[in-house]
Amino acid sequence: MSEKLIYKVVFVNQDQVYEIYAKNVYQGDLFGFIVVEDFVFGEKSAIVIDPSEERLRMEFEGVNRSFIPMHEIIRIDQVKKRGVAKIIAQTDSGKSSGKVSTLYSPDKK
């Protein structure tokens, strides 16, 4: 059973929905935070490069471990293979352009 586990983590970050893939996801010692380690991105040598995934690769370059607030996590899935990491923009009304909705949060005025 040397199955390599990969997790798809979907979370909200600055009014955008991030979908990333990682090898390790767990609850950390900091109360209220989920730890994401060992990010998985596509091959750099690929001829066709997805700009969204490249943006995520650059944002998480040099990051060993990321602490994501638990209330910003939308979903964590264990998957058999890696998909495309992406950023989904949200509209001004607070609803995402896709099928993702966030929990209530007071207006940031």
N, C-alpha and C positions, 0 to 999 in steps of 0.2 A: 504493500500500500504506500508507494512513494508518490502519491498524487500531489501535485503542486497546486496549492489553493490560491485563488485570486479573488479579491473582493472588489465589487463595484460600489463606490461610495458617492452618493448624491447629496449635496448640501448647498446651502445658500451662503454666498459671500458677497457683500456689498451690492445687494439688489441684483445679483446674477446667480444662476443655478450652475454649480460645477458638477461635472460627472467625471470622476477619476477612478483609476484602477491601482490597487496596491496589494502587496503580498501579506502584510500584517495590519490588522485592525483590532484594537482592544480598548477597554476602559482603563485610563491611566490613573496615576496617583493624584493628579489635580482634579478635585471634585467637579463634576459637570462637564468634563472634556473627554472626547474620544481621540485616541492616538492613532494616527495613520503613518505607517512606515513602508519603506521599500516601494516607492512609486514605480508603476509599470507603464512605459510609453512605447510607441511603435519604433520600428527600426529607423535610425537616422540615415541609413544608406538607401532607403526607399526612394524611388524616382518621383512618385507623387507624394507630396507632403501636405497634410491637412493643416491650414493656418491656425485653426482653433486648437488643435492638439499641440502644435509648435508653440503657441502662446502659453499653454499650460506647462509644457516642458521647460520653457524659459523661466516661468514664475516659480516653479518648484526645483529649479536647478540648484544644487548645493544644499537642499533641505534634507536632513536625515530623518526628521520626525516632525509631523505637524499635529498640533493640538486644535481640534475643531470643537467649538461649543456644542454640547449635546442638543440644545434646542434649535440649532441650525441644521442638524442632520435630517434629511428627508427620508433616506432609505439606505440600507446596506444589504447587498446581495452577494452571496458566494456564487461565483460563476466558473464555468469550465474553461473558458478562454477569454482573453482580453478583447474588448471592443474598442471603439474609438473614444478617447477622452475628449470632452467638449465643454463649452460654456454656452449656456442658454440665457439670453437676455430676458429680463422681465419688463413688462409694460409699466407705465406710470401709475396705473390703477392698483398696482401691487400684485396683480395676477401674472403668472408667467405666460409666455407665448405658446407653451406646450401644454402638457397634461399634468403640470406640477402646481400645487398650491401650498402656500406657506402657512404656518401657524399665526394666530393673531399676535400682533405687537402694536403697542401704542404709537401714535404718530410721532415722528421725530422732528418736532418743530422747535 
